[in-house]
Amino acid sequence: MGSLPTESLSVEEHQQQQVEMDDTSRTERARWLLNSPDPPSIWHELAGSIREAFFPRNKLSSSSRVKQTWRRSAFSFLRGLFPILNWGRNYKASKFKSDLMAGLTLASLSIPQSIGYANLAKLDPQYGLYTSVIPPLIYALMGSSREIAIGPVAVVSMLLSALMQNVQDPAADPVAYRKLVFTVTFFAGVFQSVFGLFRLGFLVDFLSHAAIVGFMAGAAIVIGLQQLKGLLGISHFTNKTDVVSVLGSVFSSLHHSYWYPLNFVLGCSFLIFLLIARFIGRRNKKLFWLPAIAPLLSVILSTLIVYLTKADNSAHQLQLTGPHLGQTAKIGLISAVVALTEAIAVGRSFASIKGYHLDGNKEMVAMGFMNIAGSLTSCYVATGSFSRTAVNFSAGCQTVVSNIVMAITVLLSLELFTSLLYYTPIAILASIILSALPGLIDINEAINIYKVDKLDFLACIGAFLGVLFASVEIGLLAAVTISFAKILLNAVRPGIELQGRLPRTDTYGDISQFPMAIKTPGILTIRINSALFCFANANFIRERIMRWVTEEQDELEETTKRTIQAVIIDMSNLMNIDTSGILVLEELHKKLASNGIELVMASPRWQVIHKLKSAKLLDRIGKGCVYLSVAEAMEACLASKFAALSNC
């Protein structure tokens, strides 16, 4: 009996010792946060971005990297800039056979489409063919996608003609118009290269997937309506792109007989042939080559018809000075963003099918350099084409060598058959463009966007209606504005959730999402679901936290006659904080402390803890309020709470 007090005393001592060990461990882990090194500066990150764009990561140890010779570093730079040096060493003849067939198939589709898209851009046909020669060759050296087919595309061609007509009338002075288009191409290439070099790909993301779906659909309809000029042989046609102006011009021309029925018959005949070929190719995968070669057959046949029935070298300079410089730079920026968005979307789609990763920033650099080179060789803005990439993929391409084969084939066609392009009927070019447009209108995806995210659908429909009833600029502006407003809304009113501990775990989750989560009486756990704690949302976060504290305090006083002891803020989702956010944290600390409530911060990220230390906030409110995780913060608060109760 006499041994019981001693035994009881040893148990208490053991418990006390365990508590002290837990406190020591928590304190040590908190020091890991507080004593972490300073994060790299913005200039260091910028230099690192440029270095990563050209120098691929090696699997060498740090000591081995230090011992690298200058020659090896130079080769690493070249491999980063020209991916062909990586895969070219293992290129085999079996792959070339597949690439050769794919390249020839691709050329059969590329030649007529390039001529048609040049006409859409208000340029002579040879410039569309030039754009299918130089940019694909440059991309083959610098690009990382194996399947993407480079050349002119309908949307960018329409975009150029719509925007450039406000600067220079192509009918009044085609030479000046052409020079400005090449200047726009140069600026587009420069912007694309800068985006890639400085890791500015997020700028392209302001044109969201939903906005692109709407923009593409609207552009497809506008392009289709504009082809009525060539299909009907209309001589008096509007320069505007909105649907009301275009239809008004068509009806006016039909009323005054400014059109040619024979043109319409010829164009519709070949359009029906193209659509039937497309239908057969989709129904029978073995006949994938039929829709690819049908446009070329249409051009050859129609050109021979016109030539036999007798129906009816250029240089340029970049305009880097003059009154139109600002406008060409602006159009170049818009063209760069739209072209990049389409190319990266196409490249990533097929890369995911083949199971490899596509580096978006390297793609931007490759696209930029190919357009800069193109602007110096009579090409206009080139990018990845979805329809031609699909044909390239179906034809069994293995590498970008298919683009080289296509470019050489187009070059030979230019040398041998350029003089015959004069006889190619405009109605045939219109029918080729019309046959390619259905793929740009994705109604199913629009419906899916509506089901998933109503704000995304608003951006989609805004871009669609803007392009259709106003202009290309208005459609793009509507898409970017709505997308930016969505981001701003999420930033200004971020998700802030009350958390509870999930049963039988140390994990804390939103009590609204997990009704079974257990709240700890007297301790309020709040998570900020925002990447930034900044001037835009600081006041909203403060008001929401204080409102929950007040509500929880009132509820506790009514039920248990107790008060809140601590508020834990989970910062695990918070990537950065500015001075406004730091001031709000200090105000929260003062308000809570005046009511006897402790403010505790859990899981702050690297940039956040660095700025809290730089602002001396932790010195003012105490470094003991920072913990590595919510679970450890909760344990510390409970230990403090029990200690206070035992003292009472």
Secondary structure as GFF3:
##gff-version 3
##sequence-region A 1 648
A	DSSP	alpha_helix	4	34	.	.	.	ID=ss1
A	DSSP	alpha_helix	42	54	.	.	.	ID=ss2
A	DSSP	alpha_helix	62	66	.	.	.	ID=ss3
A	DSSP	alpha_helix	70	81	.	.	.	ID=ss4
A	DSSP	alpha_helix	84	87	.	.	.	ID=ss5
A	DSSP	three_ten_helix	88	90	.	.	.	ID=ss6
A	DSSP	alpha_helix	93	120	.	.	.	ID=ss7
A	DSSP	alpha_helix	125	130	.	.	.	ID=ss8
A	DSSP	alpha_helix	134	142	.	.	.	ID=ss9
A	DSSP	beta_strand	149	151	.	.	.	ID=ss10
A	DSSP	alpha_helix	154	164	.	.	.	ID=ss11
A	DSSP	alpha_helix	174	197	.	.	.	ID=ss12
A	DSSP	three_ten_helix	201	206	.	.	.	ID=ss13
A	DSSP	alpha_helix	209	226	.	.	.	ID=ss14
A	DSSP	alpha_helix	228	232	.	.	.	ID=ss15
A	DSSP	alpha_helix	243	255	.	.	.	ID=ss16
A	DSSP	alpha_helix	261	283	.	.	.	ID=ss17
A	DSSP	three_ten_helix	285	287	.	.	.	ID=ss18
A	DSSP	alpha_helix	289	309	.	.	.	ID=ss19
A	DSSP	alpha_helix	325	354	.	.	.	ID=ss20
A	DSSP	alpha_helix	360	375	.	.	.	ID=ss21
A	DSSP	beta_strand	383	385	.	.	.	ID=ss22
A	DSSP	alpha_helix	386	394	.	.	.	ID=ss23
A	DSSP	alpha_helix	401	417	.	.	.	ID=ss24
A	DSSP	three_ten_helix	418	423	.	.	.	ID=ss25
A	DSSP	alpha_helix	426	436	.	.	.	ID=ss26
A	DSSP	three_ten_helix	438	440	.	.	.	ID=ss27
A	DSSP	alpha_helix	443	452	.	.	.	ID=ss28
A	DSSP	alpha_helix	454	469	.	.	.	ID=ss29
A	DSSP	alpha_helix	472	492	.	.	.	ID=ss30
A	DSSP	beta_strand	495	501	.	.	.	ID=ss31
A	DSSP	beta_strand	508	510	.	.	.	ID=ss32
A	DSSP	beta_strand	523	529	.	.	.	ID=ss33
A	DSSP	beta_strand	532	533	.	.	.	ID=ss34
A	DSSP	alpha_helix	538	559	.	.	.	ID=ss35
A	DSSP	beta_strand	566	570	.	.	.	ID=ss36
A	DSSP	beta_strand	576	577	.	.	.	ID=ss37
A	DSSP	alpha_helix	579	594	.	.	.	ID=ss38
A	DSSP	beta_strand	598	602	.	.	.	ID=ss39
A	DSSP	alpha_helix	606	614	.	.	.	ID=ss40
A	DSSP	alpha_helix	617	621	.	.	.	ID=ss41
A	DSSP	three_ten_helix	623	625	.	.	.	ID=ss42
A	DSSP	beta_strand	626	627	.	.	.	ID=ss43
A	DSSP	alpha_helix	630	647	.	.	.	ID=ss44
###
